[in-house]
Amino acid sequence: MISMEKDERFIDIKPDKRDINEILNWLKNDINNNGEGFYCNKDIIEKSFERGNLITFKNGNENIGLVTWNEVDRMLINIDIFVIHPSYRGLGFGTFYYNAISDFFRSIGFKIVRLFCRPYTSESFWKKIGLTKFPDCVYTEHKLTYYKVLVDTASTSYISNKDKIELWDVEPYEAEKKNPRWIWYVETQKEMLLYPIIQPCNCNWNLRWSRDGVVLKEEKVKYFTNDDYELFHSDFLYIDKLIDMEVQL
């Protein structure tokens, strides 16, 4: 009988070699008739363990899964492998452990989780637990790229007397012929946004900052600010403050 008691389920951010060997053992036994399974990632798992980028999933004293990850930059985590023991699949364990690792990543300062659906059959699971597919207009190295923002973000609902940020999914010379694809109404406190803007993006897209109908700044994302404050990070627009952007306010 598989127990579903929450106090028996937890993540271990500092597993030892015995934990890894236990997981590798059942991964090896889980290889299907076509030779498919996660055991082929043995080298990645072992290297992630050595770097400290591996978290195991526990149910009591049993290791029933793991996640390997890498830090892309100060705000973004890539999940490389996420696997649950076959006896525990389809019972809610995957959702529980995803939420647990999300809480952990958030606690150490990361704001976005990104992954590529491998195998592609995992796409339905990631959709179910709330991850979003990258917009088709954003170039990625994998068509099934999904992400989830881990923090509260700026409002997309109209708020009067607030600064407005608009993003087009085209370059500036094309923006006049289209409406913005995304709009945020931002609240600030001493130039800092109360909630940041986080959005998959192309660095050449058109970005506009306005207030009370007056355009304060409009430019390609990559040219919007100086080198001291970049808005484009690993395929994401990230704005957490509205500093003096060569604008006379």
N, C-alpha and C positions, 0 to 999 in steps of 0.2 A: 504494500500500500504506500503510495506517494503522499507524504504530508504536505499540506498547503499552509501550515502555520507560518505567519509572516515572521515570527521571531526566530524561525529556523533558517530563513533565507537572508543572506547578506553577501556583500562583496568584500573581497580581500585585496586591498591595494598593494600589499607586500607579500605575495605568495612565496613559498620556498620551492626548491627543486622537486621535492616529493609531490607537491601539488601539480606541477607541470607534467611530471612523468605519469601521474594518474590520468590526467586528461589526455595525454598523447596515447596512452594505452587504449582508452575507449574510442578515441578518434580512429586509431588503426583498425579496430574491430568494426567500425562504422562504415568502412569503405564498401560501396555497393558493387553489384556485379559488373558494372561498367568501369570500375576503377575510380569512381568519383567520390569525393568527400574532402574534408578539411585536413586530413592527415598529410596531403601533399604540401601543406603550408608549414610543415614541421620546422624548417629552417627559420621561417619568419617568426614563428612562435618562440623558438629558443632565443633568437636575437632580440626580440622584444622583451623577453624576460630579463636578459642580461642588461638591457638599457633601462629597465624599470618602467617600461611602457606596456605593461600587461596587468590586467586585473582578472582575478578568478571569481567565479560565481559559486557560492556554497549553499547547500541544503543540508543543514546539520554539519556532520563531519565529511560529507561527500562533496567532491568537486564536480559540479554538473555543467560547467561552461566557462567561457572566458571571452574577454575582449582584448584585442591589441590595438594600439592607437599611436599616432604621432602628432607632435605639435607643429603646426604649419607656421603660425606666428603667434603673437601675444593674445590673439582673440579666437583663433580657430583650431579645432581638433579634427583630425581625420580618423575615422574608425576604419581599420584595415580588416580585421576579422571579428566576427561576433557569432558565437556558436553555442548551442545548448545540447546537452546529452539527448540522444534520440528518445529515451524513455520519458523525458520531461517536456517534449515539444507539444505545442497545442494546448497547454494547460495554464497559460498565463505567466509562466516563468520568464519568458523572453521580455514581456512588457515590464514585469517587475524589475528585472535586472537593468533594462535600458533606463528606466526612471532613476534607478539607484546610481548608475554611472553618470547620468546627466546631472544629478544633484552634486556628485563629486566634482565633475568638471567645472560646474558653476562655482563651487566653493573655492576653487583655486584660480578663479579669475577668467575662465574662458567663456565666450559668448555665443559661439556657434559650433554645432556638430555637423560634419559633412561625411558622406560615405558614397561609395559606388556599389550598386546592388550586384553582388556576386555571391552565389549564383543569381541569375535574373529572376528565378522563382521566388526569391525573398522580397521582391518588390511589394507584394500585397501586404506583407507583415509591416514593412516600414511605413507604408501609407496608413495602415490601420492605427499605428501608434502615434501618428501625427506629423511625420516628416513630409516635406514638400519637395516635389521635383523641381529642379532648376528650370527657369523659363526657357523655352525653345530658342529664344533669341540670344541667350547667353552661351558663348562657346565654352564647352568643357571637354576634357579628354575622354569622357565616358558618357554615353547617351542616358544612362540610368543613374544620374547623379542626384542625390537627395540631400536635404539639409534641414536643420531645425535650429531656430534661434532660442537660446537658453534664458534670455532676459526679457523684461518688458521693454517694448519699443514705442516710438512716437506714434501719436494718433493719426489714423487715416480718415477720421471723421472731422467734419468742418468744426473749427473753433474760431469764433470771431476774435479779431484783434490779436492774432497770433502770427508769427512768422510762418511763411509757407515755403516748403521745399518741393520742387517738381522735378521729376526725372523722365526723360524721353528715352525710348529704346532705339534711337537713331542719333546720328551726328547732328551738330548744330545747324548745318546748312539744310537739313531735312526737317527740322523741328517745326518750322513755321507752317508746314502743311499737315501737321498731326497734333492731336491732343496729347498731353503727357500721359504716360502709362501708369505712373505712380505719383501720388500727392500725399505729403505729410504736413500736419499743422503742429509746430513745435513750440514748446514752452521752455523758456530759459531762465537761468538764475546765475547772474554774473558771467554771462557768455556760455555757460555750460547748459546743455540740454538736460531737462529733467529725465527724459527717456531718449536713448539714441535712435538713429535711423540705421537699419541694417537691411541690405537688399542685394541679392545677386545682381551683378552689373558688368557692363563693358566699360573700360576706361575711356573710350572715345564717345560715349553717349553725352547728350546735352543735359546740363543741370542748371536749374534756376532757383535763386533765392529772392523772395519778394516780401514786402510788408505793406499792408493796406493798398494793394494794387500797384505799388511802385517796385519795379525790378531793381534790386540792389546789386545783383551779380548774376551773370549767365556765361557759361563756358563749358568746354569739355570737362568731364570729371577729372581727368589727369592734370588739367591746367587750372583747376578751380582755386587752388591754394598754392602757397609756396612750399618748398621742400621741408620746411619745419613742421608742417601739419598736412600729412597726406590723407586723402579720403578713400583711396582705392587699396584694398588689401586682399590678395589671393581670391580674385573674382567677386569681391563684395564691396559695395559702397558702405562706408562706415563713417557716420558723422556723430560726434558726441559734444561738439561745441561750435558756436558761431563766432569765431574770432574776427578781428579786423581783416577782412579780405579785400584790402585796397578800396574800401567803400567809405564814403563820407556820409555818416549817418546823422 
